[in-house]
Amino acid sequence: MAGRQCFHCKQWIEQGEEHDCWTTTEAALTEDLSEDLRDAYERLRETAVEFGEQRIYASHHSIMFARTSCYFFVRPKKKFLEVCIFLGRALKAPQVKRAEEASKVKIANLLRITHRDEVEPPITAWLREAYEWEDKKKVKSKKLKVKRKPSAKKKR
């Protein structure tokens, strides 16, 4: 019996058998939430949609909000929504539980939201900043790509 075990769902897949374990949906991730948490998620989603064009998709245990790369995600838990906002700086506010380096340029700022009324400034401002930050990264990277004159090499 030739086959393999799926890395993600740990299901055994026979050779030649089709397999799609990425059947997670936004609805599936939010269906067991309390009414307060569902309202809070809807408010987060509505706020993000107002920013402009983006992809919103479920991945494993999270709902991702992305332009060319993810600028924030929501991980629904039983008692709160864990929100991770990617910025070029660490946020310092009571709402932020922790900030950790996600890459050379991104800081992951983690918050917990338990009610719809919490989805207001400064959180909405941070989400907009994260959405717009990608444009700022592109401008900076273009500035860094300045052509320089080749250095004169000494001949021996």
FILUMDREN-236702 format. One line per field, with one value per atom (N, C-alpha, C, O): atom name; residue number from 1; x, y, z; residue in three letters. Coordinates in Angstrom, 1 decimal, decimal comma. Example, Ala and Ser with C-alpha at 12.3 -4.5 7.8 and 13.67 -1.06 7.14 Angstrom:
BEGIN
atom: [N|CA|C|O|N|CA|C|O] .
nr: [1|1|1|1|2|2|2|2] .
px: [13,2|12,3|13,2|14,2|12,8|13,7|12,9|13,4] .
py: [-5,7|-4,5|-3,3|-3,3|-2,2|-1,1|0,0|1,1] .
pz: [7,8|7,8|7,8|8,5|7,1|7,1|7,9|8,0] .
rest: [ala|ala|ala|ala|ser|ser|ser|ser] .
//
This chain:
BEGIN
atom: [N|CA|C|O|N|CA|C|O|N|CA|C|O|N|CA|C|O|N|CA|C|O|N|CA|C|O|N|CA|C|O|N|CA|C|O|N|CA|C|O|N|CA|C|O|N|CA|C|O|N|CA|C|O|N|CA|C|O|N|CA|C|O|N|CA|C|O|N|CA|C|O|N|CA|C|O|N|CA|C|O|N|CA|C|O|N|CA|C|O|N|CA|C|O|N|CA|C|O|N|CA|C|O|N|CA|C|O|N|CA|C|O|N|CA|C|O|N|CA|C|O|N|CA|C|O|N|CA|C|O|N|CA|C|O|N|CA|C|O|N|CA|C|O|N|CA|C|O|N|CA|C|O|N|CA|C|O|N|CA|C|O|N|CA|C|O|N|CA|C|O|N|CA|C|O|N|CA|C|O|N|CA|C|O|N|CA|C|O|N|CA|C|O|N|CA|C|O|N|CA|C|O|N|CA|C|O|N|CA|C|O|N|CA|C|O|N|CA|C|O|N|CA|C|O|N|CA|C|O|N|CA|C|O|N|CA|C|O|N|CA|C|O|N|CA|C|O|N|CA|C|O|N|CA|C|O|N|CA|C|O|N|CA|C|O|N|CA|C|O|N|CA|C|O|N|CA|C|O|N|CA|C|O|N|CA|C|O|N|CA|C|O|N|CA|C|O|N|CA|C|O|N|CA|C|O|N|CA|C|O|N|CA|C|O|N|CA|C|O|N|CA|C|O|N|CA|C|O|N|CA|C|O|N|CA|C|O|N|CA|C|O|N|CA|C|O|N|CA|C|O|N|CA|C|O|N|CA|C|O|N|CA|C|O|N|CA|C|O|N|CA|C|O|N|CA|C|O|N|CA|C|O|N|CA|C|O|N|CA|C|O|N|CA|C|O|N|CA|C|O|N|CA|C|O|N|CA|C|O|N|CA|C|O|N|CA|C|O|N|CA|C|O|N|CA|C|O|N|CA|C|O|N|CA|C|O|N|CA|C|O|N|CA|C|O|N|CA|C|O|N|CA|C|O|N|CA|C|O|N|CA|C|O|N|CA|C|O|N|CA|C|O|N|CA|C|O|N|CA|C|O|N|CA|C|O|N|CA|C|O|N|CA|C|O|N|CA|C|O|N|CA|C|O|N|CA|C|O|N|CA|C|O|N|CA|C|O|N|CA|C|O|N|CA|C|O|N|CA|C|O|N|CA|C|O|N|CA|C|O|N|CA|C|O|N|CA|C|O|N|CA|C|O|N|CA|C|O|N|CA|C|O|N|CA|C|O|N|CA|C|O|N|CA|C|O|N|CA|C|O|N|CA|C|O|N|CA|C|O|N|CA|C|O|N|CA|C|O|N|CA|C|O|N|CA|C|O|N|CA|C|O|N|CA|C|O|N|CA|C|O|N|CA|C|O|N|CA|C|O|N|CA|C|O|N|CA|C|O|N|CA|C|O|N|CA|C|O|N|CA|C|O|N|CA|C|O|N|CA|C|O|N|CA|C|O|N|CA|C|O|N|CA|C|O|N|CA|C|O|N|CA|C|O|N|CA|C|O|N|CA|C|O|N|CA|C|O|N|CA|C|O] .
nr: [1|1|1|1|2|2|2|2|3|3|3|3|4|4|4|4|5|5|5|5|6|6|6|6|7|7|7|7|8|8|8|8|9|9|9|9|10|10|10|10|11|11|11|11|12|12|12|12|13|13|13|13|14|14|14|14|15|15|15|15|16|16|16|16|17|17|17|17|18|18|18|18|19|19|19|19|20|20|20|20|21|21|21|21|22|22|22|22|23|23|23|23|24|24|24|24|25|25|25|25|26|26|26|26|27|27|27|27|28|28|28|28|29|29|29|29|30|30|30|30|31|31|31|31|32|32|32|32|33|33|33|33|34|34|34|34|35|35|35|35|36|36|36|36|37|37|37|37|38|38|38|38|39|39|39|39|40|40|40|40|41|41|41|41|42|42|42|42|43|43|43|43|44|44|44|44|45|45|45|45|46|46|46|46|47|47|47|47|48|48|48|48|49|49|49|49|50|50|50|50|51|51|51|51|52|52|52|52|53|53|53|53|54|54|54|54|55|55|55|55|56|56|56|56|57|57|57|57|58|58|58|58|59|59|59|59|60|60|60|60|61|61|61|61|62|62|62|62|63|63|63|63|64|64|64|64|65|65|65|65|66|66|66|66|67|67|67|67|68|68|68|68|69|69|69|69|70|70|70|70|71|71|71|71|72|72|72|72|73|73|73|73|74|74|74|74|75|75|75|75|76|76|76|76|77|77|77|77|78|78|78|78|79|79|79|79|80|80|80|80|81|81|81|81|82|82|82|82|83|83|83|83|84|84|84|84|85|85|85|85|86|86|86|86|87|87|87|87|88|88|88|88|89|89|89|89|90|90|90|90|91|91|91|91|92|92|92|92|93|93|93|93|94|94|94|94|95|95|95|95|96|96|96|96|97|97|97|97|98|98|98|98|99|99|99|99|100|100|100|100|101|101|101|101|102|102|102|102|103|103|103|103|104|104|104|104|105|105|105|105|106|106|106|106|107|107|107|107|108|108|108|108|109|109|109|109|110|110|110|110|111|111|111|111|112|112|112|112|113|113|113|113|114|114|114|114|115|115|115|115|116|116|116|116|117|117|117|117|118|118|118|118|119|119|119|119|120|120|120|120|121|121|121|121|122|122|122|122|123|123|123|123|124|124|124|124|125|125|125|125|126|126|126|126|127|127|127|127|128|128|128|128|129|129|129|129|130|130|130|130|131|131|131|131|132|132|132|132|133|133|133|133|134|134|134|134|135|135|135|135|136|136|136|136|137|137|137|137|138|138|138|138|139|139|139|139|140|140|140|140|141|141|141|141|142|142|142|142|143|143|143|143|144|144|144|144|145|145|145|145|146|146|146|146|147|147|147|147|148|148|148|148|149|149|149|149|150|150|150|150|151|151|151|151|152|152|152|152|153|153|153|153|154|154|154|154|155|155|155|155|156|156|156|156] .
px: [0,8|0,0|0,9|1,4|1,0|1,8|0,9|-0,3|1,3|0,5|1,4|2,6|0,7|1,4|0,4|-0,8|1,0|0,2|0,2|1,3|-1,0|-1,0|-0,4|-0,7|0,5|1,2|0,3|0,5|-0,8|-1,7|-2,7|-2,9|-3,5|-4,6|-4,3|-5,1|-3,1|-2,6|-3,4|-3,3|-4,2|-5,0|-4,2|-3,3|-4,4|-3,6|-4,3|-5,5|-3,4|-3,9|-3,3|-2,1|-4,1|-3,6|-3,0|-3,4|-2,1|-1,5|-2,5|-3,3|-2,5|-3,5|-4,8|-5,6|-5,0|-6,3|-6,2|-5,2|-7,3|-7,3|-7,5|-8,2|-6,9|-7,0|-7,0|-6,1|-7,9|-8,0|-8,4|-9,5|-7,4|-7,7|-7,9|-8,2|-7,7|-7,9|-9,4|-9,6|-10,3|-11,7|-12,2|-13,4|-11,3|-11,6|-12,2|-11,7|-13,3|-14,0|-14,1|-14,0|-14,4|-14,7|-15,9|-15,9|-16,9|-18,1|-17,8|-18,4|-17,0|-16,7|-15,9|-16,1|-15,0|-14,2|-15,0|-14,7|-16,1|-16,9|-18,2|-18,9|-18,6|-19,9|-20,1|-21,2|-19,1|-19,2|-19,0|-18,9|-18,8|-18,5|-19,8|-20,9|-19,6|-20,7|-21,2|-20,5|-22,4|-22,9|-22,0|-21,8|-21,5|-20,6|-19,3|-18,9|-18,7|-17,5|-17,9|-17,1|-19,0|-19,4|-19,6|-19,2|-20,3|-20,5|-19,1|-18,9|-18,2|-16,9|-16,1|-15,5|-16,2|-15,6|-16,2|-15,5|-17,5|-18,2|-17,7|-17,5|-17,6|-17,1|-15,7|-15,4|-14,8|-13,5|-13,5|-12,7|-14,3|-14,3|-14,8|-14,3|-15,9|-16,5|-15,5|-15,3|-14,7|-13,7|-12,7|-12,3|-12,2|-11,1|-11,6|-10,8|-12,8|-13,3|-13,4|-13,2|-13,7|-13,7|-12,4|-12,3|-11,3|-9,9|-9,7|-9,0|-10,2|-10,0|-9,9|-10,2|-9,3|-9,2|-8,2|-7,1|-8,6|-7,8|-8,4|-9,5|-7,7|-8,2|-8,5|-7,7|-9,6|-10,0|-10,2|-11,1|-9,5|-9,6|-9,2|-8,5|-9,8|-9,5|-8,3|-8,1|-7,4|-6,3|-6,0|-5,7|-6,2|-6,0|-7,0|-8,2|-6,5|-7,3|-7,5|-8,0|-7,1|-7,2|-7,9|-8,0|-8,3|-8,9|-8,0|-7,7|-7,4|-6,4|-6,9|-7,9|-6,3|-6,7|-5,4|-4,4|-5,4|-4,1|-4,3|-5,3|-3,3|-3,2|-2,3|-2,7|-1,0|0,0|0,5|0,9|0,5|0,9|-0,1|-0,7|-0,2|-1,1|-0,7|0,4|-1,7|-1,4|-2,0|-1,6|-3,0|-3,5|-4,3|-4,8|-4,5|-5,3|-6,1|-5,7|-7,2|-8,0|-8,0|-8,3|-7,7|-7,7|-8,9|-8,7|-10,0|-11,1|-10,8|-10,4|-11,0|-10,9|-12,3|-13,2|-12,4|-13,7|-14,1|-15,3|-13,2|-13,5|-13,1|-13,4|-12,3|-11,9|-11,4|-11,3|-11,2|-10,6|-9,2|-8,9|-8,3|-6,9|-6,6|-6,8|-6,2|-6,0|-4,5|-3,9|-3,9|-2,4|-2,3|-2,7|-1,8|-1,6|-0,1|0,7|0,3|1,7|2,0|1,4|3,0|3,4|4,9|5,6|5,5|6,9|7,4|8,6|6,5|6,8|6,0|5,0|6,5|5,8|4,8|5,2|3,6|2,6|2,7|2,9|2,5|2,6|1,3|1,1|0,4|-0,9|-1,5|-1,1|-2,5|-3,0|-3,7|-3,8|-4,2|-4,9|-3,9|-4,3|-2,7|-1,7|-1,1|-0,5|-1,3|-0,9|0,6|1,4|1,1|2,6|2,9|2,0|4,2|4,6|5,9|6,8|6,0|7,2|7,6|6,8|8,9|9,4|8,9|9,1|8,3|7,8|8,8|8,8|9,5|10,5|11,5|11,4|12,4|13,3|12,6|13,1|11,4|10,7|9,4|8,8|8,8|7,5|7,5|8,3|6,7|6,4|5,0|4,1|4,8|3,4|2,9|3,5|1,9|1,3|0,0|-0,9|0,0|-1,2|-2,1|-1,7|-3,4|-4,4|-5,5|-5,6|-6,3|-7,5|-8,7|-8,8|-9,7|-10,9|-12,1|-12,2|-12,9|-14,0|-15,4|-16,4|-15,4|-16,7|-16,6|-15,6|-17,7|-17,8|-17,4|-16,8|-17,7|-17,3|-15,8|-15,4|-15,0|-13,6|-13,0|-11,9|-13,8|-13,3|-13,6|-14,5|-12,8|-12,8|-11,4|-10,5|-11,2|-9,8|-9,3|-10,1|-8,1|-7,0|-6,9|-6,1|-7,6|-7,5|-7,8|-7,0|-8,9|-9,2|-8,1|-7,8|-7,5|-6,4|-5,2|-4,5|-4,9|-3,8|-4,0|-3,1|-5,2|-5,6|-5,4|-4,8|-5,8|-5,6|-4,1|-3,7|-3,4|-1,9|-1,3|-0,4|-1,7|-1,1|-1,5|-0,7|-2,7|-3,2|-2,3|-1,9|-2,1|-1,3|0,2|0,9|0,6|2,1|2,8|3,9|2,1|2,6|3,0|4,1|2,2|2,6|3,9|4,7|4,0|5,2|6,4|7,5|6,3|7,4|7,9|9,1|6,9|7,3|8,0|9,0|7,6|8,3|9,7|10,7|9,9|11,2|12,1|13,3|11,6|12,4|12,8|13,9|11,9|12,3|13,4|14,3|13,4|14,4|15,7|16,8|15,7|17,0|17,6|18,8|16,8|17,3|17,9|17,6|18,6|19,3|20,5|21,3|20,6|21,8|23,0|23,0|24,1|25,3|26,4|26,3|27,3|28,3|29,2|29,5|29,7|30,6|31,9|32,5|32,4|33,7|34,9|34,9|35,8|37,0|37,9|38,3|38,1|39,0|40,4|40,7|41,3|42,7|43,3|43,0|44,0|44,7|46,1|46,7|46,5|47,8|48,7|49,9] .
py: [-1,2|0,0|1,2|1,7|1,9|3,1|4,2|4,3|5,2|6,4|7,3|7,1|8,2|9,2|9,8|9,7|10,3|11,0|12,5|13,1|13,1|14,6|15,3|15,0|16,2|17,0|17,8|18,0|18,3|19,2|18,5|18,8|17,6|17,0|15,6|15,0|15,1|13,8|12,6|11,5|12,8|11,8|11,0|11,5|9,6|8,8|8,9|8,7|9,1|9,3|8,2|8,1|7,4|6,4|7,0|8,1|6,3|6,8|7,0|6,1|8,2|8,5|9,1|9,6|9,0|9,6|11,1|11,6|11,8|13,2|13,6|12,9|14,7|15,1|16,6|17,3|17,2|18,6|18,8|18,8|19,0|19,2|20,7|21,1|21,6|23,0|23,4|24,3|22,7|23,0|24,0|24,2|24,6|25,5|26,8|27,3|27,3|28,5|29,5|29,1|30,7|31,7|31,3|31,5|30,8|30,4|29,3|29,4|28,4|27,2|27,7|27,2|28,7|29,2|30,1|30,2|30,7|31,6|31,0|31,7|29,9|29,3|29,0|29,1|28,7|28,3|29,5|29,3|30,7|31,9|32,3|32,1|33,0|33,6|34,8|35,2|35,2|36,4|37,6|38,3|37,9|39,0|38,9|39,9|37,7|37,5|37,6|38,1|37,0|37,0|38,5|38,9|39,3|40,7|41,4|42,3|41,1|41,7|41,4|42,2|40,1|39,7|40,4|40,9|40,5|41,2|42,6|43,2|43,3|44,7|44,8|45,7|43,9|43,8|43,7|44,4|42,7|42,4|43,6|44,0|44,3|45,4|46,6|47,2|46,8|47,8|47,6|48,5|46,3|46,0|46,1|46,6|45,7|45,8|47,2|47,5|48,2|49,6|50,1|51,1|49,5|50,0|49,9|50,8|48,9|48,7|47,3|46,4|47,1|45,7|44,9|45,3|43,6|42,7|41,3|41,1|40,3|39,0|38,6|38,9|38,0|37,6|36,1|35,7|35,3|33,8|33,1|33,7|31,9|31,1|30,2|29,7|30,1|29,3|28,6|29,3|27,3|26,5|27,0|26,7|27,7|28,2|29,7|30,3|30,4|31,8|32,3|31,6|33,6|34,3|35,4|36,3|35,3|36,2|37,3|37,2|38,5|39,7|40,1|40,5|40,1|40,3|41,2|41,2|41,9|42,6|41,7|40,8|42,0|41,0|40,1|38,9|40,6|39,7|40,0|41,1|39,2|39,3|40,5|40,7|41,4|42,6|42,4|43,1|41,6|41,2|39,9|39,6|39,2|38,0|37,9|38,5|37,1|36,9|35,4|34,6|35,0|33,6|33,5|33,9|33,0|32,9|31,9|30,7|32,3|31,4|31,3|32,0|30,5|30,3|31,6|32,0|32,3|33,4|34,8|35,8|34,8|36,1|35,8|34,7|36,9|36,9|37,3|38,4|36,5|36,9|37,6|37,0|38,8|39,6|39,9|40,4|39,6|39,9|40,9|40,6|42,1|43,1|43,3|43,4|43,2|43,3|44,8|45,3|45,3|46,7|46,7|45,7|47,8|48,0|48,5|48,8|48,5|49,0|48,2|47,6|48,2|47,6|48,6|49,7|48,2|49,0|49,0|48,0|50,2|50,3|50,9|52,1|50,0|50,4|49,3|48,1|49,6|48,5|47,4|46,3|47,7|46,6|45,6|44,5|45,9|45,0|44,1|44,6|42,8|41,8|41,6|41,4|41,5|41,4|41,7|41,7|42,0|42,3|41,5|41,5|40,8|40,0|40,1|40,4|40,0|40,1|39,0|37,8|39,3|38,3|38,1|37,0|39,1|39,1|40,2|40,9|40,5|41,6|42,9|43,9|43,0|44,3|44,3|45,4|43,2|43,1|42,8|41,9|43,5|43,2|42,7|43,4|41,6|41,0|41,6|41,2|42,4|42,9|42,2|42,2|41,5|40,6|41,3|41,8|41,3|41,9|40,8|39,8|41,1|40,2|41,1|42,1|40,6|41,4|40,5|39,3|41,0|40,2|40,8|40,2|42,0|42,7|43,6|44,2|43,8|44,7|46,1|46,8|46,6|48,0|48,3|49,4|47,2|47,4|47,7|48,1|47,4|47,6|49,0|49,3|49,9|51,3|51,9|51,2|53,2|53,7|53,5|53,6|53,1|53,1|51,8|51,7|50,8|49,5|49,7|49,2|50,4|50,6|51,4|51,2|52,3|53,1|52,2|52,4|51,3|50,4|49,5|49,2|49,0|48,2|48,9|48,4|50,2|51,0|51,2|51,1|51,5|51,7|50,4|50,5|49,3|48,0|47,8|47,4|48,2|48,1|49,0|48,6|50,2|51,2|51,0|51,5|50,3|50,1|49,4|49,7|48,5|47,8|48,7|48,5|49,8|50,8|51,5|51,8|51,8|52,5|51,6|52,1|50,3|49,4|49,4|49,4|49,4|49,5|50,7|50,6|51,9|53,1|53,1|53,5|52,6|52,5|51,6|51,9|50,4|49,5|50,1|49,8|50,9|51,5|52,5|52,7|53,2|54,2|53,5|54,1|52,4|51,6|51,1|50,8|51,0|50,4|51,5|51,5|52,4|53,5|52,9|52,2|53,2|52,7|53,5|54,7|52,8|53,4|53,2|52,2|54,2|54,1|52,9|52,8|52,1|51,1|51,7|52,6|51,0|51,6|51,2|50,2|52,1|51,9|50,9|51,1|49,8|48,8|49,0|49,4|48,8|49,0|47,8|46,7|48,2|47,1|46,9|47,8|45,6|45,3|44,9|44,5] .
pz: [0,0|0,0|0,0|1,0|-1,2|-1,3|-0,9|-1,4|-0,2|0,2|1,1|1,2|1,6|2,5|3,5|3,4|4,6|5,6|5,3|5,2|5,3|5,1|6,2|7,4|5,9|6,9|7,8|9,0|7,2|7,9|8,7|9,9|8,1|8,8|9,4|10,1|9,0|9,5|9,0|9,4|8,0|7,3|6,4|5,7|6,3|5,4|4,0|3,9|3,0|1,6|0,8|0,7|0,1|-0,8|-2,0|-2,4|-2,6|-3,8|-4,9|-5,2|-5,6|-6,6|-6,1|-6,9|-4,8|-4,2|-4,1|-3,7|-4,5|-4,4|-2,9|-2,2|-2,5|-1,1|-1,0|-1,6|-0,3|0,0|1,4|1,8|2,3|3,7|4,0|5,1|3,0|3,2|3,0|2,2|3,6|3,4|4,5|4,6|5,3|6,3|5,6|4,6|6,2|5,7|6,8|8,0|6,5|7,4|8,3|9,5|7,6|8,4|9,4|10,5|9,0|9,9|11,1|12,2|10,9|12,0|13,0|14,1|12,5|13,3|13,8|14,6|13,3|13,7|15,2|15,7|15,9|17,3|18,2|19,4|17,7|18,5|19,2|18,7|20,4|21,1|20,2|19,3|20,5|19,8|19,9|18,9|21,1|21,2|20,3|19,7|20,3|19,5|18,0|17,2|17,6|16,2|15,8|14,7|16,6|16,3|16,2|15,3|17,1|17,1|15,8|15,2|15,4|14,2|13,0|12,1|12,9|11,8|11,7|10,6|12,9|12,9|12,4|11,6|12,8|12,3|10,7|10,0|10,3|8,8|8,0|7,0|8,5|7,9|7,8|6,8|8,9|8,9|7,9|7,2|7,8|6,9|5,4|4,6|5,1|3,8|3,3|2,1|4,2|3,8|3,4|2,6|3,7|3,3|1,8|1,3|1,2|-0,2|-0,6|0,1|-1,8|-2,4|-1,6|-1,2|-1,3|-0,6|-0,7|-1,2|-0,2|-0,1|1,3|2,2|1,5|2,9|2,8|2,0|3,5|3,3|4,7|5,5|4,8|6,0|5,7|4,6|6,7|6,6|7,9|8,9|8,0|9,2|10,3|10,2|11,3|12,4|12,4|13,4|11,3|11,2|10,0|9,0|10,1|8,9|8,6|9,4|7,4|6,9|6,1|5,3|6,3|5,5|4,8|5,5|3,5|2,8|1,5|0,9|1,2|-0,1|-0,9|-1,5|-1,0|-1,6|-0,5|-0,8|0,7|1,9|3,0|3,0|4,0|5,1|5,9|6,3|6,2|7,0|8,4|9,3|8,5|9,8|9,7|8,6|10,8|10,8|12,2|13,2|12,1|13,3|13,6|12,7|14,8|15,2|16,3|17,4|15,9|16,8|17,9|17,6|19,1|20,3|21,0|20,6|22,0|22,7|23,4|23,4|24,1|24,9|24,3|24,9|23,2|22,6|21,2|20,7|20,5|19,2|19,3|19,8|18,9|18,9|17,5|16,5|17,6|16,4|16,3|17,3|15,2|15,0|13,9|12,7|14,2|13,2|12,9|13,8|11,6|11,2|10,8|9,9|11,5|11,3|11,3|11,7|11,0|11,0|12,4|12,6|13,3|14,7|15,7|15,4|16,9|18,0|18,6|18,8|18,8|19,4|20,9|21,5|21,5|23,0|23,4|23,4|23,9|24,3|25,2|25,1|26,1|26,9|26,2|26,7|25,0|24,2|23,6|23,3|23,5|22,9|24,0|25,0|23,8|24,8|24,7|25,7|23,4|23,2|21,7|20,9|21,5|20,2|20,0|20,9|18,8|18,6|17,1|16,2|16,9|15,6|14,7|15,1|13,6|12,6|11,5|10,9|11,1|10,1|10,3|11,3|9,3|9,5|9,5|10,0|8,8|8,8|9,4|9,7|9,8|10,4|11,8|12,3|12,6|14,0|14,1|13,6|14,7|15,0|16,3|17,4|16,3|17,4|17,7|16,9|18,9|19,3|20,3|21,3|19,9|20,8|21,0|20,3|22,0|22,3|22,3|23,0|21,5|21,5|21,9|21,5|22,8|23,4|23,1|23,3|22,5|22,3|21,1|20,8|20,4|19,3|19,6|18,7|20,7|21,1|21,2|21,2|21,3|21,3|19,9|19,8|18,9|17,5|17,1|16,4|17,6|17,4|17,5|17,9|17,3|17,4|18,8|19,8|19,0|18,1|17,3|16,3|17,6|16,9|15,4|14,5|15,0|13,6|12,9|11,7|13,6|13,1|12,8|11,8|13,7|13,5|12,3|11,6|12,2|11,0|9,7|8,7|9,7|8,4|8,2|7,1|9,3|9,1|8,6|7,7|9,0|8,5|7,1|6,3|6,7|5,3|4,4|3,3|4,8|4,1|4,2|3,3|5,2|5,4|4,2|3,9|3,6|2,4|1,3|0,7|1,1|0,1|0,5|-0,4|1,8|2,3|2,1|1,8|2,3|2,1|0,7|0,4|-0,3|-1,7|-2,0|-2,8|-1,5|-1,8|-1,2|-1,9|0,0|0,6|-0,2|-0,5|-0,7|-1,4|-2,8|-3,3|-3,4|-4,7|-4,5|-5,3|-3,3|-3,0|-2,8|-3,2|-2,3|-2,0|-3,3|-3,4|-4,4|-5,6|-6,6|-7,8|-6,0|-6,8|-7,4|-6,8|-8,8|-9,5|-9,1|-9,0|-8,8|-8,4|-9,5|-10,2|-9,5|-10,5|-10,1|-8,9|-11,0|-10,7|-10,1|-10,7|-9,1|-8,5|-9,4|-10,1|-9,4|-10,3|-9,6|-8,5|-10,4|-9,8|-10,2|-11,3|-9,2|-9,5|-10,2|-9,9|-11,3|-12,0|-11,4|-11,1|-11,4|-10,8|-11,9|-11,6] .
rest: [met|met|met|met|ala|ala|ala|ala|gly|gly|gly|gly|arg|arg|arg|arg|gln|gln|gln|gln|cys|cys|cys|cys|phe|phe|phe|phe|his|his|his|his|cys|cys|cys|cys|lys|lys|lys|lys|gln|gln|gln|gln|trp|trp|trp|trp|ile|ile|ile|ile|glu|glu|glu|glu|gln|gln|gln|gln|gly|gly|gly|gly|glu|glu|glu|glu|glu|glu|glu|glu|his|his|his|his|asp|asp|asp|asp|cys|cys|cys|cys|trp|trp|trp|trp|thr|thr|thr|thr|thr|thr|thr|thr|thr|thr|thr|thr|glu|glu|glu|glu|ala|ala|ala|ala|ala|ala|ala|ala|leu|leu|leu|leu|thr|thr|thr|thr|glu|glu|glu|glu|asp|asp|asp|asp|leu|leu|leu|leu|ser|ser|ser|ser|glu|glu|glu|glu|asp|asp|asp|asp|leu|leu|leu|leu|arg|arg|arg|arg|asp|asp|asp|asp|ala|ala|ala|ala|tyr|tyr|tyr|tyr|glu|glu|glu|glu|arg|arg|arg|arg|leu|leu|leu|leu|arg|arg|arg|arg|glu|glu|glu|glu|thr|thr|thr|thr|ala|ala|ala|ala|val|val|val|val|glu|glu|glu|glu|phe|phe|phe|phe|gly|gly|gly|gly|glu|glu|glu|glu|gln|gln|gln|gln|arg|arg|arg|arg|ile|ile|ile|ile|tyr|tyr|tyr|tyr|ala|ala|ala|ala|ser|ser|ser|ser|his|his|his|his|his|his|his|his|ser|ser|ser|ser|ile|ile|ile|ile|met|met|met|met|phe|phe|phe|phe|ala|ala|ala|ala|arg|arg|arg|arg|thr|thr|thr|thr|ser|ser|ser|ser|cys|cys|cys|cys|tyr|tyr|tyr|tyr|phe|phe|phe|phe|phe|phe|phe|phe|val|val|val|val|arg|arg|arg|arg|pro|pro|pro|pro|lys|lys|lys|lys|lys|lys|lys|lys|lys|lys|lys|lys|phe|phe|phe|phe|leu|leu|leu|leu|glu|glu|glu|glu|val|val|val|val|cys|cys|cys|cys|ile|ile|ile|ile|phe|phe|phe|phe|leu|leu|leu|leu|gly|gly|gly|gly|arg|arg|arg|arg|ala|ala|ala|ala|leu|leu|leu|leu|lys|lys|lys|lys|ala|ala|ala|ala|pro|pro|pro|pro|gln|gln|gln|gln|val|val|val|val|lys|lys|lys|lys|arg|arg|arg|arg|ala|ala|ala|ala|glu|glu|glu|glu|glu|glu|glu|glu|ala|ala|ala|ala|ser|ser|ser|ser|lys|lys|lys|lys|val|val|val|val|lys|lys|lys|lys|ile|ile|ile|ile|ala|ala|ala|ala|asn|asn|asn|asn|leu|leu|leu|leu|leu|leu|leu|leu|arg|arg|arg|arg|ile|ile|ile|ile|thr|thr|thr|thr|his|his|his|his|arg|arg|arg|arg|asp|asp|asp|asp|glu|glu|glu|glu|val|val|val|val|glu|glu|glu|glu|pro|pro|pro|pro|pro|pro|pro|pro|ile|ile|ile|ile|thr|thr|thr|thr|ala|ala|ala|ala|trp|trp|trp|trp|leu|leu|leu|leu|arg|arg|arg|arg|glu|glu|glu|glu|ala|ala|ala|ala|tyr|tyr|tyr|tyr|glu|glu|glu|glu|trp|trp|trp|trp|glu|glu|glu|glu|asp|asp|asp|asp|lys|lys|lys|lys|lys|lys|lys|lys|lys|lys|lys|lys|val|val|val|val|lys|lys|lys|lys|ser|ser|ser|ser|lys|lys|lys|lys|lys|lys|lys|lys|leu|leu|leu|leu|lys|lys|lys|lys|val|val|val|val|lys|lys|lys|lys|arg|arg|arg|arg|lys|lys|lys|lys|pro|pro|pro|pro|ser|ser|ser|ser|ala|ala|ala|ala|lys|lys|lys|lys|lys|lys|lys|lys|lys|lys|lys|lys|arg|arg|arg|arg] .
//
